[in-house]
Amino acid sequence: MTRTPNLDYNTLGLKAGLEIHQQLNTEHKLFCRCPTLLRDTDDSDYEFYRYLRPTQSEMGETDRAALEEAKVIRKFRYKAYPSTCLVENDEEPPRELNEEAIDTTLMIARLLNMQPVDELYTMRKIVIDGSNTAGFQRTSLAATDGYLETSEGRVGVDVLCLEEDAAQRVGEEGDTVVFSLDRLGIPLVEIGTAPDIVSPAHARETAEQIGMILRSTGAVKRGIGTIRQDVNISIAEGARVEIKGVQELDLIETIVVYEALRQVRLLEIREELKKRGATVGETMDVTHIFESTESAVIKRAITKGCVLALHLRGFGGLVGAEIQPDRRLGSELSDRAKKAGVGGIFHTDELPAYGVTDAEVGALRDFVGAEAEDCVAIVADLRDRAADAIEAVSERAEQALIGIPEETRKMLPDGVSAYLRPLPGAARMYPETDVPPVPVSGRIDGIPIPELLSDKKDRYVREYDLSEDLAQKIVYSRYLTVFDEVMGSVSVDAALVVRTLTATLTELRKDGVMIGEFSDRHFLELFSLVADNTVAKEGIIDILRVLADQPDHPVAAVAESIGIVSVDETEIADMIAMIVVARSDFVRERGMDAVGPLMGVAMQNLRGKADGKLISRILTEKIREELA
């Protein structure tokens, strides 16, 4: 199988949809007055523990995804901070919905051509993976029935929800999972598109457009982890699968490609299993076969546990078949086993290996009665855990005979995925009785519509004569508002401002300069000095290097302290004349070719004090005079 498959997505009947989760840059969290600041875990001043269990919905049903999470009992430890409160701890009722977050959500609804609801009703969504101390996440439906225009036609935007972000998983210690409460409760919008996406490239285009719209509000957080995408994918004969946790836009296309490929390969395996009349056999205890094994994994397991085997009739050669790069049907079986708490499985398509000998494989196959076309999977662990794991393997093998199970999967590096849990159903939702509804009928009409970044980019090209590339860089830069403030206050070259706020700051950051110390005031002062010729543009980077260590000082004082203050043209001419006279022999030998070498000398002497074009013009004149 190639790693870059050539699939016909139209023939396959590919359908995809996106769920985009974006943190809002509000002052306070969604249900309390705590700040929306992320903290270092070393700042935690106390911890507490929770055990979470699934609860029934208002219809008396229990969500299947929650039931699977509950199969493994885990202890959850939470790190709290001076900036978190009892609401995050689930020891105090939530406050009313954050009004600032509501306004931002309605602004997004307008930009997505959506119809807002009359009232925001908060619901509880059961989540018992530890990411919420209460065992549920609070969410409110805000708008429906929107759309985006794309190159492949209109993509529907079905739902827009306002919800609280989850706690951040920061570590594991044995059976204890550690979470940080700084992120829990940060307002978040969830945008769900219709399954109108028809190709991997179309998925990326749609995600880019939604991301552009969100940034256009100026009211969303930036940086790693502030926006996450889930991708729902299916093909005509396959099933809907949700891939969670995509944080890199560049991986969206790859994820769609590899999930479509996975479903194609699994359907091919199903057809081959049907031809062979494959069946899933019974579980057998085969511990005695491995009593003298040299396999470290099995030897360690059987000291207190056992080895259980599952006879997979007709599965031989198919369990080891690749369905994604470095992922096989055996990986799918192993994923299910791991949910029961074991490290994975061994199977005869990959044995002998891992210390398991050819003789042990032969004895195993003989004991279970495996034929040439059969495969045997084994699990080694504590008996109860091994029994749960081999049962999960059996269930997944049965599903392979039918087709592709609907499920939620987690993204792995390079765009492949692994099983996470079943797709959740309606039973995970029930009303939140502690938060009153918020009427929003008509409120959206008073929400201003911001200029889209795509329109802003085009305007910058027209108004400031910027190149498409520079305009694109600044509209997607975190310094966009600084650029607007500078250009609205100072008469300065826009391209210089963009390059300073993008390339120069990036260079300084890579050099270890603390660019986070710079404020809007610093840039306004800096470009004011450039505009009135007090400082040459060549001196900007040196001023910023020093300013980062002296952020309380005026920019003019920093420039003067390091000798980067512009001099008048007469003084520049005198200094350049001295350089030329001192090297007159070199000038007469090289003629006008001396301009290049002497330009370096002049720039070194006048660094930051004069514009490079001015220095070049005067140097050329002085060399001509010397040669005359």
Secondary structure by P-SEA (a helix, b strand, c coil): cccccccccccccccbbbbbbbbbbccccccccccccccccccccccccbbbbbbbcccccccaaaaaaacbbbbbbbbbccccccccccccccccccaaaaaaaaaaaaaaccccccbbbbbbbbbccccccccbbbbbbcccbbbbbcccccccccbbbbbbbcbbbccccccbbbbbccccccbbbbbbbccccccaaaaaaaaaaaaaaaaaacccccccccbbbbbbbbcccbbbbbbcccccccaaaaaaaaaaaaaaaaaaaaaaaaaabbbbbbbbbccccccccccaaaaaaaccbbbbbbbbccccccccccccccccaaaaaaaaaaaacccccccccccccccccaaaaaaaaaaacccccbbbbbbbccaaaaaaaaaaaaaaaaaaaccccbbbbbbccccbbbbcccccccccccccccbbbbbcccccccccccccaaaaaaaaaaaccccaaaaaaaaaccaaaaaaaaaacccccaaaaaaaacaaaaaaaaaccccccccaaaaaaaaaaaaaccccccaaaaaaaaaaacccccaaaaaaaaccccccaaaaaaaaaaaaaaaaaaaaaccccaaaaaaaaaaaaacccccaaaaaaaaaaaaaaaac
